[in-house]
Amino acid sequence: MRRISLILFIVTIAVALVSPPAEAEARVGSTPAGGCAGFSSDDGAAKHRPPAANYSRHQRCLRLNQIQVLGTHNSYKQPVPPPLLDVLATFSAELALSIEYSHSPLADQFSDEEIRQIEIDVYHDPAGGLFAGRPALDFLGLPNETPPELLEPGFKVLHINDIDFNSSCLTLVDCLEEVRRWSRLNRGHLPIVVLMELKTEPIPDPLAIGFVEPLPIGPAELDALDREIRSVFPDRLTIDPEEVRGRFATLEDAVLAGSWPTLRRSQGKVLFAMINGGQARTDYLAGHPSLDGRVMFTNSTPGQPDAAFLSIDDATADVERIQQLVADGYIVRTRADIDTVEARTGDTSRLSAALDSGAQWVSTDYPLPGRAFTDYVATIPGGEPARCNPVNTGPSCHNDRLERLRTRRH
């Protein structure tokens, strides 16, 4: 009898060790575990807003696709030299107006502007020096001292080569190292999203100034791009497609089943996504149909194996479509303002549509007051720095419980 009691005791202890506690993190694709009632919009267990749940419960119950954050567009961009902007205006007033904006250094955007999504444009420059000439400065008789970063091999970060080339970080590695430094000093941050746009198109050269023709970016170059990203951010610091896909047959199957990681699993990490579609997407998917082994998510369409992220610039025309995509489980990026138009007119209709759409990443060129030509500014209402997604969260979600930074001294 004593032996039987001992066996029962051992079995009881073993079950306790392997069984999740009542407050355990919700499993992928499942109804939230105990204590998570009311965090999702389709959970009818909590129809009225309960007392504020604590930070830990928010981290355990909410997933990456259930928040909305502010991002910046062309986040590295610095001002075009005024004499060059004046010359550009004589050829295309529309172009000159559209590039008359700039941003703070990346670390300042994260700390002072509460930005959690950035965008980086990259040009292939394997040998280094491809964009070192900056011939427009010579043509205008302006100082032209080549930044040493442009001589280094690797991907370069520029908006429009030889026209709009001033950047707060000129190489992809430099930009990513700035993100990682900030991340190390600010533990517990919501994931930083890095959108990448591949630049390959040549620009017109009506005055025969000698503008450089960008190099193509094909399968081999995309492999090199992944390697550069991983040289700064190892897999343990990223949220990648393979992690999200998990046991599902395709990445789309996973996101439709609700498999985005929880905020707890996401905090302190970085997620990369490629804005380009077309041939760039096709080349990136070659041999990786659900992006297994890849660093970046692709800008896809519903019904495709890689469909998880979509970039839809104009929310004013697509509010209901974006709301449905968000409700289905996809992550969407949209824009609050485009080509300085809203900044010059003060029109907030695109911003309002973007926020109402539930798009998780809302990009702007004007995250602070005083930067636009009017009083236009884009912010996340109640965002600290994020808010509960208006489409897919329920009454248990509270904005001030989404992030808790633990900032360290340099």
Salt bridges, closest charged atoms under 4 A:
GLU23 OE1 - ARG60 NH2 2.84
GLU25 OE1 - ARG264 NH1 3.84
GLU100 OE1 - ARG344 NH2 2.89
GLU113 OE2 - ARG371 NH2 3.00
GLU119 OE1 - ARG333 NH2 2.77
ASP121 OD2 - LYS199 NZ 3.26
ASP125 OD2 - LYS156 NZ 2.99
ASP164 OD2 - LYS77 NZ 3.16
ASP164 OD2 - HIS159 ND1 2.68
ASP223 OD1 - ARG294 NH1 2.87
ASP226 OD2 - ARG294 NH1 3.09
ASP235 OD1 - ARG230 NE 3.16
GLU243 OE2 - ARG265 NH2 3.17
ASP292 OD2 - ARG245 NH2 2.80
ASP306 OD1 - ARG281 NH2 2.82
ASP313 OD1 - ARG333 NH1 3.15
ASP314 OD1 - ARG350 NH1 2.89
GLU342 OE2 - ARG350 NE 2.87
ASP365 OD1 - HIS73 ND1 3.07
ASP365 OD1 - HIS103 NE2 3.21
ASP400 OD2 - ARG401 NH1 2.86
GLU403 OE1 - ARG116 NH2 2.99
